[in-house]
Amino acid sequence: MAATAVRYLRSAGAPTAVEALPRPALRAVRDDERMPVDPGEFRRVLGHFASGVTVVTALDEDGPAGFACQSFASLSLDPPLVVFMVARTSTTWPRIARAGRFCVNVLGADQAELCRAFAVSGADKFAGVPWTPAPSTGSPRLPDVPAWIDCEIAAVHTGGDHLIVVGRVAALAAAATDSTAPLLFHRGRFGRFAE
């Protein structure tokens, strides 16, 4: 078929050689593309946005791994997708990436100490922390959390100094009662809803 098209183009007098477009130059972010914002001011201002707190866990050949994460959100209903962001410098992320699956444990208002334990870099975060395997992926499900979401990694995108991890939900559940308040993070402190 292609040979027929080339013969036709030649017979019609059309040029058969097509000049290739120049290859785009690969480059890093230029200085003029960076926002002129002080990182401390950026953190202070965005700290005014209250968020929930989660612990993202996985199970790899070395055992359970996890980290505290406040940058978590639902992404899509159909298909069911969630998203979390993780620093590229995270030492836990490579283990979760190798596992290819994870469980998001939504923390309750009384679980600030659990969050602090998972926010420490380099420590054995599961020391003294019981867990059960999530039903689909086997990732650690922490006790007494108001909700958990069991996922397979669907995609990973770059986002500055963080990675944007998209998970396809395989299983999920919430506590039997809706009385468990969530743990909130606002302006560098933990908090809870007040009536």
JOBEL-V949852 format. One record per backbone hydrogen bond with DSSP energy under -0.5 kcal/mol. NH is the residue of the N-H (numbers start at 1). CO is the residue of the C=O. E is the energy in kcal/mol with one decimal. If there is no record, write none. Layout:
<<NH:CO:E> <NH:CO:E>>
//
This chain:
<<5:1:-1.9> <6:2:-2.3> <7:3:-2.4> <8:4:-2.4> <9:5:-2.4> <10:6:-2.4> <11:7:-2.4> <12:8:-1.9> <13:10:-1.3> <14:9:-2.5> <18:16:-0.5> <19:17:-0.5> <33:30:-1.5> <34:30:-0.6> <34:31:-0.9> <37:35:-2.3> <42:38:-2.7> <43:39:-2.4> <44:40:-2.4> <45:41:-2.8> <46:42:-2.4> <47:43:-1.3> <48:45:-1.6> <49:46:-1.7> <50:48:-0.8> <51:185:-2.1> <53:183:-0.9> <54:69:-2.5> <55:105:-2.0> <56:67:-2.5> <57:55:-0.5> <57:103:-2.6> <58:65:-2.3> <60:63:-2.3> <63:60:-2.0> <65:58:-2.6> <67:56:-1.9> <68:118:-1.4> <69:54:-3.1> <72:70:-1.2> <73:83:-2.4> <75:81:-2.7> <76:81:-1.8> <81:76:-2.4> <81:79:-0.7> <82:167:-2.3> <83:73:-2.7> <84:165:-2.1> <85:71:-1.9> <86:163:-2.1> <88:161:-2.5> <90:87:-1.8> <94:90:-0.5> <95:92:-0.9> <96:92:-1.7> <97:93:-3.1> <98:94:-2.2> <99:95:-1.9> <100:96:-1.9> <101:96:-0.7> <102:151:-2.3> <103:57:-2.2> <104:149:-3.0> <105:55:-2.6> <105:103:-0.6> <106:104:-0.7> <106:147:-2.4> <107:53:-2.5> <107:105:-0.5> <109:181:-2.8> <111:108:-2.2> <115:111:-2.0> <116:112:-2.5> <117:113:-2.1> <118:114:-1.6> <119:115:-0.9> <119:116:-0.6> <120:116:-0.6> <120:117:-0.5> <125:123:-1.4> <127:124:-1.6> <129:126:-2.1> <130:128:-0.7> <132:141:-2.1> <134:139:-2.8> <138:134:-1.5> <141:132:-3.0> <142:140:-0.6> <143:130:-0.7> <145:142:-0.9> <146:106:-0.8> <147:106:-0.9> <148:173:-2.4> <149:104:-2.1> <150:171:-3.2> <151:102:-3.4> <152:168:-2.1> <153:100:-2.4> <154:166:-3.1> <155:166:-1.6> <157:164:-2.6> <159:162:-2.4> <162:159:-1.8> <163:86:-2.9> <164:157:-3.3> <165:84:-3.1> <165:163:-0.7> <166:155:-3.1> <166:164:-0.6> <167:82:-2.7> <168:152:-3.0> <169:80:-2.5> <169:167:-0.6> <170:150:-3.4> <171:150:-1.6> <173:148:-2.0> <175:146:-3.2> <180:177:-0.6> <181:179:-0.6> <183:107:-2.2> <184:191:-2.4> <185:51:-2.6> <186:189:-2.9> <187:47:-2.4> <189:186:-1.5> <191:184:-2.2>>
//
